[in-house]
Amino acid sequence: MSILKRRNRIVVFRLTEEEYDNLRNACVTRGARNVSDYARSQLLLAMERDRSEVLERLSELQTWMRRLEKFLGNKK
C-alpha cells in the first residue's frame, strides 16, 4: 500500500487490558511506530496470508480435479 494514500477509514475494536498489553509489547519488540500502525500492518499481513492460502488450496483442488478427470476418462 502506498504511503501517499490517504487513510480515511477507521476500524474500532475493544481489547482486554491483557490483550492491549500484549499488543503494545509486540509493537515495541518489533520496533513499530505505534500500536495503530503495528495493528494495521499485522492485520493486512494476515489477510494476505489467508488470501495466499486460499489460492494455494484452490490450485491443489484444480490439480486433483485434473487427475480425477484423467483417471475417470481412462476408465471409459
N, CA, C and O of each residue as an XYZ file, in Angstrom:
304
protein
N       0.854     -1.177      0.000
C       0.000      0.000      0.000
C       0.894      1.232      0.000
O       1.853      1.311      0.768
N       0.591      2.158     -0.831
C       1.384      3.367     -0.940
C       1.219      4.226      0.304
O       0.125      4.344      0.855
N       2.313      4.816      0.730
C       2.272      5.678      1.912
C       1.548      6.989      1.596
O       1.133      7.707      2.506
N       1.397      7.298      0.296
C       0.751      8.537     -0.100
C      -0.779      8.425     -0.123
O      -1.474      9.434     -0.241
N      -1.292      7.209     -0.013
C      -2.739      7.046      0.010
C      -3.287      7.570      1.326
O      -2.773      7.281      2.406
N      -4.327      8.334      1.197
C      -4.941      8.912      2.387
C      -5.744      7.831      3.118
O      -6.545      7.115      2.516
N      -5.517      7.738      4.383
C      -6.251      6.778      5.213
C      -7.424      7.514      5.837
O      -7.250      8.349      6.724
N      -8.624      7.192      5.360
C      -9.788      7.922      5.854
C     -10.854      7.003      6.448
O     -11.983      7.431      6.687
N     -10.500      5.755      6.685
C     -11.432      4.809      7.310
C     -10.906      4.430      8.677
O      -9.699      4.292      8.875
N     -11.810      4.263      9.611
C     -11.430      3.918     10.974
C     -12.093      2.600     11.353
O     -13.278      2.382     11.100
N     -11.304      1.735     11.961
C     -11.821      0.478     12.491
C     -11.614      0.511     13.999
O     -10.525      0.818     14.486
N     -12.667      0.192     14.721
C     -12.596      0.239     16.184
C     -12.936     -1.139     16.735
O     -13.921     -1.753     16.324
N     -12.125     -1.618     17.657
C     -12.458     -2.840     18.377
C     -11.895     -2.733     19.789
O     -10.926     -2.017     20.040
N     -12.511     -3.443     20.680
C     -12.115     -3.382     22.086
C     -11.200     -4.549     22.431
O     -11.323     -5.650     21.894
N     -10.274     -4.264     23.352
C      -9.354     -5.277     23.845
C      -9.405     -5.306     25.356
O      -9.719     -4.307     26.004
N      -9.092     -6.468     25.907
C      -8.921     -6.518     27.358
C      -7.603     -5.820     27.679
O      -6.807     -5.544     26.782
N      -7.380     -5.543     28.929
C      -6.120     -4.919     29.341
C      -4.939     -5.823     28.975
O      -3.899     -5.346     28.520
N      -5.112     -7.123     29.178
C      -4.052     -8.078     28.852
C      -3.785     -8.120     27.343
O      -2.630     -8.153     26.919
N      -4.845     -8.121     26.539
C      -4.673     -8.121     25.087
C      -3.951     -6.863     24.628
O      -3.068     -6.921     23.771
N      -4.331     -5.725     25.203
C      -3.682     -4.464     24.825
C      -2.211     -4.476     25.218
O      -1.354     -4.053     24.442
N      -1.919     -4.961     26.420
C      -0.521     -5.032     26.864
C       0.298     -5.923     25.930
O       1.428     -5.588     25.576
N      -0.284     -7.065     25.532
C       0.410     -7.956     24.597
C       0.639     -7.276     23.245
O       1.710     -7.405     22.652
N      -0.362     -6.559     22.769
C      -0.238     -5.836     21.505
C       0.832     -4.750     21.599
O       1.660     -4.600     20.701
N       0.803     -4.007     22.681
C       1.784     -2.935     22.881
C       3.193     -3.505     22.989
O       4.133     -2.946     22.425
N       3.346     -4.618     23.712
C       4.668     -5.246     23.839
C       5.173     -5.746     22.488
O       6.353     -5.594     22.175
N       4.299     -6.337     21.694
C       4.692     -6.796     20.356
C       5.115     -5.604     19.504
O       6.077     -5.687     18.740
N       4.405     -4.517     19.637
C       4.714     -3.291     18.894
C       6.113     -2.795     19.248
O       6.904     -2.467     18.363
N       6.410     -2.742     20.526
C       7.717     -2.271     20.987
C       8.811     -3.238     20.541
O       9.859     -2.816     20.052
N       8.563     -4.531     20.712
C       9.543     -5.559     20.357
C       9.922     -5.483     18.887
O      11.085     -5.666     18.526
N       8.944     -5.214     18.048
C       9.189     -5.199     16.602
C       9.533     -3.812     16.063
O       9.733     -3.639     14.860
N       9.600     -2.836     16.949
C      10.041     -1.505     16.547
C       9.045     -0.720     15.717
O       9.436      0.142     14.930
N       7.772     -1.007     15.882
C       6.749     -0.275     15.128
C       6.623      1.148     15.664
O       6.947      1.425     16.819
N       6.145      2.043     14.802
C       5.990      3.449     15.214
C       4.992      3.610     16.339
O       5.221      4.356     17.291
N       3.876      2.898     16.217
C       2.840      2.984     17.242
C       1.928      1.760     17.127
O       2.030      0.975     16.184
N       1.046      1.619     18.101
C       0.160      0.457     18.151
C      -0.735      0.408     16.922
O      -0.963     -0.668     16.369
N      -1.239      1.538     16.493
C      -2.138      1.578     15.346
C      -1.446      1.077     14.081
O      -2.003      0.252     13.358
N      -0.246      1.565     13.811
C       0.491      1.116     12.625
C       0.811     -0.366     12.704
O       0.714     -1.087     11.711
N       1.192     -0.815     13.888
C       1.513     -2.232     14.050
C       0.269     -3.096     13.826
O       0.322     -4.086     13.096
N      -0.836     -2.725     14.446
C      -2.075     -3.488     14.297
C      -2.509     -3.521     12.834
O      -2.912     -4.571     12.334
N      -2.432     -2.389     12.147
C      -2.807     -2.324     10.735
C      -1.920     -3.245      9.901
O      -2.421     -4.019      9.085
N      -0.617     -3.165     10.102
C       0.297     -3.976      9.296
C       0.089     -5.464      9.552
O       0.145     -6.260      8.614
N      -0.146     -5.851     10.784
C      -0.359     -7.265     11.103
C      -1.682     -7.768     10.540
O      -1.765     -8.900     10.063
N      -2.703     -6.942     10.592
C      -3.999     -7.318     10.038
C      -3.900     -7.505      8.523
O      -4.393     -8.495      7.983
N      -3.270     -6.566      7.850
C      -3.123     -6.667      6.393
C      -2.259     -7.854      6.003
O      -2.527     -8.520      5.003
N      -1.226     -8.120      6.787
C      -0.368     -9.279      6.535
C      -1.161    -10.575      6.696
O      -1.039    -11.483      5.875
N      -1.967    -10.663      7.742
C      -2.788    -11.855      7.971
C      -3.789    -12.049      6.833
O      -4.032    -13.176      6.402
N      -4.365    -10.958      6.352
C      -5.312    -11.052      5.246
C      -4.618    -11.558      3.986
O      -5.183    -12.369      3.253
N      -3.412    -11.094      3.731
C      -2.664    -11.527      2.551
C      -2.281    -12.997      2.676
O      -2.347    -13.739      1.696
N      -1.878    -13.425      3.878
C      -1.558    -14.845      4.091
C      -2.790    -15.703      3.860
O      -2.707    -16.752      3.223
N      -3.937    -15.262      4.376
C      -5.181    -16.002      4.175
C      -5.507    -16.108      2.692
O      -5.895    -17.174      2.213
N      -5.350    -15.009      1.967
C      -5.624    -14.995      0.530
C      -4.688    -15.953     -0.187
O      -5.121    -16.717     -1.049
N      -3.415    -15.918      0.162
C      -2.435    -16.807     -0.464
C      -2.759    -18.261     -0.171
O      -2.634    -19.116     -1.048
N      -3.173    -18.546      1.057
C      -3.515    -19.917      1.417
C      -4.726    -20.404      0.630
O      -4.751    -21.549      0.179
N      -5.714    -19.557      0.465
C      -6.906    -19.930     -0.309
C      -6.511    -20.209     -1.756
O      -6.951    -21.202     -2.335
N      -5.693    -19.350     -2.342
C      -5.263    -19.556     -3.731
C      -4.460    -20.848     -3.877
O      -4.604    -21.566     -4.865
N      -3.619    -21.135     -2.890
C      -2.835    -22.362     -2.923
C      -3.745    -23.588     -2.843
O      -3.534    -24.564     -3.563
N      -4.746    -23.543     -1.979
C      -5.668    -24.673     -1.849
C      -6.509    -24.844     -3.117
O      -6.796    -25.967     -3.530
N      -6.899    -23.733     -3.728
C      -7.631    -23.827     -4.986
C      -6.781    -24.483     -6.070
O      -7.279    -25.288     -6.856
N      -5.525    -24.140     -6.105
C      -4.613    -24.734     -7.076
C      -4.491    -26.239     -6.840
O      -4.489    -27.024     -7.788
N      -4.391    -26.633     -5.571
C      -4.333    -28.059     -5.239
C      -5.611    -28.773     -5.678
O      -5.554    -29.878     -6.217
N      -6.749    -28.147     -5.449
C      -8.021    -28.744     -5.871
C      -8.085    -28.895     -7.383
O      -8.556    -29.915     -7.887
N      -7.617    -27.890     -8.105
C      -7.605    -27.974     -9.562
C      -6.728    -29.129    -10.029
O      -7.089    -29.846    -10.962
N      -5.588    -29.311     -9.389
C      -4.692    -30.408     -9.734
C      -5.383    -31.749     -9.502
O      -5.325    -32.637    -10.353
N      -6.036    -31.895     -8.354
C      -6.748    -33.139     -8.050
C      -7.901    -33.371     -9.024
O      -8.147    -34.503     -9.441
N      -8.594    -32.318     -9.380
C      -9.697    -32.449    -10.335
C      -9.186    -32.922    -11.694
O      -9.804    -33.785    -12.318
N      -8.069    -32.372    -12.159
C      -7.488    -32.810    -13.434
C      -7.087    -34.275    -13.367
O      -7.320    -35.032    -14.308
N      -6.479    -34.675    -12.240
C      -6.095    -36.074    -12.070
C      -7.325    -36.983    -12.074
O      -7.319    -38.045    -12.696
N      -8.365    -36.562    -11.385
C      -9.593    -37.346    -11.317
C     -10.241    -37.460    -12.698
O     -10.684    -38.536    -13.099
N     -10.289    -36.328    -13.424
C     -10.852    -36.354    -14.772
C     -10.054    -37.284    -15.677
O     -10.627    -38.028    -16.472
N      -8.724    -37.237    -15.551
C      -7.878    -38.104    -16.361
C      -8.114    -39.554    -15.988
O      -8.216    -40.410    -16.866
N      -8.201    -39.841    -14.702
C      -8.443    -41.203    -14.227
C      -9.793    -41.715    -14.712
O      -9.894    -42.833    -15.217
N     -10.830    -40.895    -14.556
C     -12.168    -41.305    -14.979
C     -12.263    -41.423    -16.488
O     -13.002    -42.261    -17.004
N     -11.525    -40.595    -17.193
C     -11.507    -40.665    -18.654
C     -10.875    -41.953    -19.140
O     -11.269    -42.485    -20.178
N      -9.894    -42.463    -18.401
C      -9.250    -43.727    -18.760
C     -10.122    -44.923    -18.420
O      -9.893    -46.013    -18.945
N     -11.105    -44.754    -17.566
C     -11.985    -45.849    -17.168
C     -13.039    -46.152    -18.214
O     -13.586    -47.254    -18.228
N     -13.340    -45.204    -19.090
C     -14.410    -45.370    -20.083
C     -13.988    -46.235    -21.221
O     -14.772    -46.473    -22.140
